[in-house]
Amino acid sequence: MPAATIKKAIEKSGEKVMQHRPFVLVVSTVADIATDQVIAHLNAASVKLHRINTEDLPFRQGFSFSTPPDNGHEGWLEIAGASIPPPTSIWYRRVRSPASPSGMDAGIYKFCLEETRAALLGSITSPQTRWMSHPAAVWQAERKPFQLSVAHALGLRIPKTLVSNDPSKIRQFFGELGRMIVKPVHSGYIVSEGVEHSVFTTQVLAEHMDDLESAQLAPSIYQELIPKRFDIRVTIVGRQIFAAAIDSQTDSEAVVDWRKTSDPHLPHYRVNLPADINYKLLRLMDRLNLDFAAIDLVETPDGEYVFLEVNPNGQWLWIDDKLDLGISAAVAARLCLVDEA
């Protein structure tokens, strides 16, 4: 991987590299291969960095934080004996909890995780540091009802939506729509008896209206089923927009939710979105205070674009593998830039 890749990505972004040597702090997990790819770009360009795999804390590695200035320590953080100076940028990519030590009480385990998270995030939060993206912005943007409201206010078309656990409201909404889908409000994964399961977007049928007792257990998002020409995945890094069309309607498994496909060759295409859609998506990023996001849209058969949701830390590697858009290089380059202000 040539070191010139980041330089080209910076030139493409139209922004400026830091005048002093950048030092990047990466907050992620050991299992995230997108993190591996970005770090490979940074290493190839000899950018100094430190990676924190969050599942190592607190049970596998020691953690210390010293308040500046003149505290007598070379570093700002110390993790597993490594001294970490204040970073010029922080990539808040992933947080994953470690397994509970054998025999530890569940309440004590929860306490240890919460204290560690508070110590880590409280230590690294600084107004002088560039973030991709700030944890507070990520947590807010992850709330799907909130992001739908913001997108609608900015003029993006959104599906007719009901968030509810009330069977009578759900039946009424289904009667109004006729064609409806359901999806989780927050998490697309559930662990049952130690096994992790994916929760996909699913079409709601008339026969489902006869038994909605389980719907009362937790609110879900119910929306009109939008007719599709393509699913559109938009990855935004800073002000750069990378858009890909996913030909989901060619695969019966992927018609409602393209992630359900078992076809590794589901067609993907590079696309250029209309200027007004790009403008609204960048305004959405500004309103959500995000420096990175993966956004899902639908292109309807008549060429209209409908906003579905935004993932502040979504995946992109499969798109780079298929279309060579250069997203990983753009993320690495963004971490080496100065703030516009």
N, C-alpha and C positions, 0 to 999 in steps of 0.2 A: 504494500500500500504506500504510494508515494507521499512524501511530506507536503508536496505542492497541493494536495487535495484540499486542505483547509484554506490555504491561500486563495485558491480559485473560488471556494465557497464564500469566503469573505468578500472577494471582489464582486461576486454575483449578488450578494446581499446589499451592496452599496454602502456598507457601514465601515467603521474604522476599527482596527485592532488596537488593543491596549498599548499605550506608550511604554508601560513597564511590563515586565515579564508576568504573564498570567499564571495564577495558581487556582486550579479547579478542584472543588470538593464535590464528590459524587455521593449522594445518599440513595442507596438502591438495595438490591438483594442479590445473593449469590447466583440465583437461577435466572436472572434477567439477561437474555442474550442481546437485547437491544443496547443495554449498558455496555456489554462486552465490545460491541461494534463501535460505539462512539469512543470508548476508551482506546481502542486500537487506532482510531484516527488521531486522537490527541497524542498518543505515544509516538506515532510516526512523525508527528510534527514537533516532538521533544517538548511538549507542554507538560509542566509539572502538575501533578494531581494526586489526590488521595481518595480512595474509594472506601466508604463505610457500607458494609453489608449488614443491614439492620437486624437480621436474625441472629447475628453474633452477640448482640447486646440484650441483656446484661450478663448472661450466664456463661458465655465463652470468652469474653474479653473484658478487661478493665477499662473504665472510663473516668477521665478527670478533666475538669474545666477550671481555668484560673482567670480571674478578672484582671484586665489590664488597668493601668500601665505599671511597668516596673515591678512585676511580681516575682522577679528572680528566675523565671522560667523562659526557656527559648521559645517554647510553643504556646499555643493558645488553647488547643485541645491536646489531650494525650489519650490514645486508644491503643490498647494492646502493646504499650511501651513505645509507640511511635508518636513523636512530637509533630503536631500539625499547626502550622502558622495560620493566621487569618487569611481566608481565601479571597480572591478577586471575584469569583463567581461560584454559585452553588447550584447544582442540578438536583432538584428534589424529584427523583424519578419513581422510586417504589419504597414502600415500607412493609415489612413482613415480620410477623411475630415468631420468636423462637419456640420450639417445643417446650412444654413444661417439664422441669426436672422430675424424675421419678419420685413419687411420694409427696410432692408439694401440694399443699392445700390450694384449691381453685381460687379462693379469695386472695391468698397471698400471691399467687401467680399473677392475677389481674393487677394487684397493687404494684408488683415489681415492674410489669410492663408499662403501666401508666406513669410511674415515677421515672423510668428510663426514657420514655418518649418525651416527657416534659423536660428532663435534663438535656437531652440531645437537641431538641428543637429550640429550647430556650437559650442554649449556648451558642448556636450557630446563627440565630436570627440577628441581623444587623441591617440598618437602613443604608449603610455604605456598600453593601454587597449586591451584585447583580444576581437575580434569581431566575431560574427556569423550573417551575414558577414558584412564587412564594406559597408556603403551605396553607396560609389562611385563604388565599385565592383559590387554591386547588380544592380545599374542603368545601368552600361555598359553591364553586362551579360544578362540583359533582352532584349537587342536588337537582335532579331532573325537572321537577316542577318549576324551580327558580330559573333554570336555563331556558326553559320553554317560554316563560314570561318575558325574559330579556330579549330573546330572539323575536318574539312577536312584536314587542315594543319597537324594535329596530326595523320592522317592515318585512321580515322573513315570513314566508307562509309556514305555518305549523299545522299538524293534524288537529282535528277536533278531539279534545282530550277530556277524560274524566279520571281523577285519582280518587279511589274509593274502596271501602270494604263493605259497603251497604248493598246487599243483594237487590233491593228494590230499585236503587239508583242505577245499578249495573244493568238490570233488565230494561229499565226505561231507556237508557242510553243505547243499548243494543237495538231496541225497537226503532229508535230515531235513525240509527246508522245503517242497519242491515248487515253491513260487512265491517267487522271489528277485530282488532288484535288486542292481546294483553301482554304486558312485560313488567319486569320488576321496577320498583321505584328507585332502588339504589344498586344492589349487588346482583350480578349475573351468575353467582356461584353459591352453592349451598353444600355444607358438609353433613352427611347423614351416616351415622354409625362408622365414622372415620373415613368415609369415601366422599370425595369431592365430585359434585355434579354441576354441569352447566345448565343455566336456566335461559332458554332462548325465547325470542318473540314468537308468539303462537297465535294462530287465527282462532277466534271464538266462534263456535257454531251454535245453531239454534238449540240443539239438544243439550248444550252446556247450561242453558238457562234453567233447566229442570232441577239442577243440583248445584247450588252456589253456597252451600254451607261452609266449605273450606275457604271461600273468598273472604269470609268474615275474620279469618285469623290474622290477616295483614292487608293493608291497602296495596293495590296494584295500579298500574297505569293502563287505562283502556283508551284506545284511539281508533279513529276511522282507518280502515285498510286502504292505503294509498296505492292506486294502480302504478306500476313501475315500467319504465323502459330500462333504466339502469339503477343500481345502487351506486352512489357516489361517495367515495372516501376522500376527504380533504384533510391533509396534514399541513398545519401552519407552524412555521418556525420563525419567530419574530414577525417580520412583514412579508416573508416568502410563503407562497401558496403552492402546494403540490397536490394536484387533483387526479384521481384515478376513477374510471368507470368500471364497475364490476357487473358483468353480464349475468346477473343472478337468475334471470327469467328463462335461461336455457337449461336449468337444472331443477327438477321437481322438488328436490330437498332444500333448495336455496330460495325458492320463490318468496316466502314470507321473511325468512332470516337467512342471509347468505352465509352466515357462520356455520350453519348446520350441514353444509355440503361436505361430502366425502370425496369430492373430485378435486385433486390437487391442481388440475389444469383448468379450473374455472376461468373463462376469459377475462382479462383485465386490459384496459386501454388508457393511455395518457389522454387527458382532456383539458381544455381551457374553458373555464367557467365564464359566463357573461360578466362584464365589468361591474354591473350593479350588484351581483351576488358577491363577487370578491370584496367590494366596498363594504357591504353589510356584514360579511364574515369578519373583516378586520375591525369593524366597529364593535362586533360582538366580543372579539378578543380584548379590545380596550375596556369595554364595560365589565368584563369578567376578570380583568387584570392578569391575563394569562400571557406567557411568553411562548408557550407551546400548547398545541391541542390537536386531537384527531376528531374530526367532525363528520357525522353521517348525514347525508342528504339522500333524497330520492329525486331522480329525474323522471317525470311522468311521460306517458306516450305523446302528449302534446307539447313537451319541451319546458314545462314549468318545474321549478326546483322547490322542494319541500324540506324544511329542516326537521330532523329527527332528534338528534342529541349531540352533545359534545363530551368527549372524554379528555380531561386535562392531562392525562398521562397515558394516552392510548398507544397501541402498537402500530408499527409501520414497516418492520423488516421484510415481511412477505411482499410488500409493494415494491420496495427497493430491489428485492431479488427478481421480481417479474419485470419491472419497468425501468430499473436503474435510474431513479429520479434524483438520487444524491441526498436523500433526507438525512441519513446518518452523518454525512460530512457537514451538512448545514447545521445540525445540532451541535456538533463539535466546534464549528466556526463561531456559532452564536455565543458559546461559552467563553470565547476569547475576545469578545468585543467590549468597547466602552459603552456606557449608557449615553443615550441621545442628549440628555440634559447636560 
